Amino acid sequence: MPIAGRETDRPEREGRPFDGLAKRPTREVPKAGQGLWNVVDWLNHGVCLTSMDGTICYVNPRFAEVHGYAVHELIGVKLSILHAEQQRLRVTEILREVLSKGHVTLVEVLHRCRDGREFPMLMSVTRVDDVGGNPQWFALTGEDVTERKRQEQALKESQEKYLKAFYASPIIMAISSFNEGEFLEVNDEFLRSAGWTREQMVGRTSNELKIWTQSGHREKWLSIVREQGSVRNIPLLMGTRSGEIRDILFSTEKVMIRGRLCLLSSAVDVTELKRAEEAKEKLRDQLIQTQRMEALGLLAGGIAHDFNNLLTAILGHSGLLTRRTDVSKDVQREASAIETAAERAAELTRQLLGFARRGKQQDVVVDLHNAVEEVFTLLDRTIDKKIVMTQRLLASSPFVKGDPSQLQQVILNLAVNARDAMPTGGELSFETDVIEKADCQGSPEQPAIGAGRYLKLSVSDSGCGISPEHLSRIFEPFFTTKEPGKGTGMGLAMVYGIVQNHGGHVEVTSRLAHGSRFDLFLPLTDERPKDREEPLPVAASGAGRILVVDDEQIVLRVASQLLRWLDYEVTLVNSGREAIEVYKRDRSEISAVILDLSMPEMSGSECFRALKEINPDVRVIVSTGYATEPVARDAFAQGARGFIGKPYSLNELSKVLARVLDRTGQTR
């Protein structure tokens, strides 16, 4: 029995009359009352009645409308013209199933409109039998579900977007029951932050997992949600599986899910942000401290420069007086005393510059006993006399490798810290010893060091001591227990950093009211300091013309007298530009140039470059009152033949000139 076939003709067929606009079936259909047909005509669902061969006997207006036809155009045509071509075999199978079972409900079939557009139609089909129980008709009801499917697809896409946003969100998200706090769903970020798996969290409450570490906080914000419906960005502490406490900004609001009152919650983990802010604050303080130290270094350098110029004159003149034969012995003794005092003052400025020095760490052999003694001497002049200082330097080998200025800074910082712990007086002691140290596994406060021979330097005091709660924090930058304005918290941090950079280790023992002891362990070295060249016993005379360039008249005068004492001819200029003019004119007569680096208008470095352009082989001796070692290295890198730091003595000047001019000369 043919049920559906291909039908491509339009409904108006030649020789086949239609019922015009009549809404009643033109073929014999099941008898029903007029009222029933009126109801069917006005249904919002499409209704269609076909014969067993698929010929349409009746359609209501809605069925015709969704297909783009008038009612009368569909009466008498095959139902198959309304099906998409690829659906016709499926429709045949559906009708066979209806024929067998009596009905099929809610099947989706792709229909085709008059204009060729295809759309999904959700249909139910029933077999209608005659009074004898024989199948006579198929009754179809259906509706165009295009809009419904569009909405369903939009809803599905929206749900997928929400789920993706929920699970992939970089902030913590969770859905939980309102009253119990049972987690119904959690996202990946929550799992990562809390340290739990999804199976471990879902189905358990926040109290069971100890999410809220502060007692009563959940009840507090939950009462606000009951009244206001939500809370936004309240700071809370969140517990994790590992026991770590995280800082979060918490938000939540009420939602209904399948008739159950729930909470949709989110939280931003601001732990790292807070740490970064704290670090930023520390860096800001450190920058201020660094700027202060730099300013102090500049001030110290400027003062030392001017002071060294004065000392150059004092040392020079006193040195000349001690060598003059036309003065009395008493005058020579007084001049010698002045020279000795000036040398001590020069040493003091060198120490000051050493403490303020910045830059790359040196790696030279350091006699730590000398470093302790220098600091001891410096403190002896400045520390409160109520503090008694002692030193027991017993180490058989006091040599370590490192930066002498930084190591002096360590000793000085520990001494100043001890002084501050004894406002009413006490004892401050320095001790050294050599020890064999086994491997040290270390701790967060005391990192590991290897086994070996170490120089142990102990600095102890009888002051107020350090409390146990503060002892583990004393090396933190900017941590201080002193009153505001009386401490930066950088002193011990610098000690720790410098010792660590030297491959060493710091240990601290302290008791309240009994004082503190800092033990420094620095790796010993088998190397020894390089022997210093012995100064000439007396000044060596020379020959030649020396050009002296310095903006300080007092330096020019003493340099002139010293050089003439050594039998040199002297030309004095007080600026770099004048030096260039003189050298251009008299270069063949000038044996060497003593050049001050710190001059106004044209600096010594600029003058040096200009002189080398005139004569690449010019013999330049660089002189400065600033820190000597870095300046000397830079000067030699640029081609200087010699260096002499201010203040300088007659012997030092003689020795440098002899070396630069390759002359031994006659002693005087």
Buried (B, 14 or more C-beta within 10 A) or exposed (E): EEBBEEBEEEBEEEEEEBEEEEBEBBBEBBEEEEEEBEEBBEBEBBBBBBBBEBBBBBBBBBBBBBBBBBBBBBBBBBBBBBBBEEBBEBBBEBBEBBBEEEEBEEBEBBBBBBEEEBBBBBBBBBBBEEEEEEBBBBBBBBBBBBEEBEEEEEEEEEEEEEEEEBBEBEBBBBBBBBEEBBBBBBBBBBBEBBEBEBEBBBEBBBEEBEBBBEEEBBEEBBEEBEEEEBBEEBEBBBBBBEEEEBBBBBBBBBBEEEEEEBBBBBBBBBBEEEEEEEEEEBBEBBEEBEEEBEEEBEEBBEBBBEBBBBBBBBBBBBBBBBBEEEEEEEEBEBBBEBBEBBBEBBEBBBBBBBBBBEEEEBEEBBBBBBBBBBBBEBBEEEBEEEBEBEBEBEBEBBBBBBBBBBBBBBBBBBBBBBBBBBEEEBBBBBBBBBEEBEEBEEEEBBEEBEEBEBBBBBBBBBBBBBEEEBBEBBBBBBBBEEEEEEBBBBBBBBBBBBBBEBBBBBBBBBEEEEBBBBBBBBBBBEEEEEEEEEEBEEBBBBEBBBBBBBBBEBBBBBBBBBBEBBBBBBBBBBBBBBBBEBBEEEBEEBBBBBBBBBBEEBBBBBBBEBBBEEBEEBBBBBBBBBBBBBBBEBBEEEBBBBBBBBBBBBBBBBBBBBBBBEBEBEEE
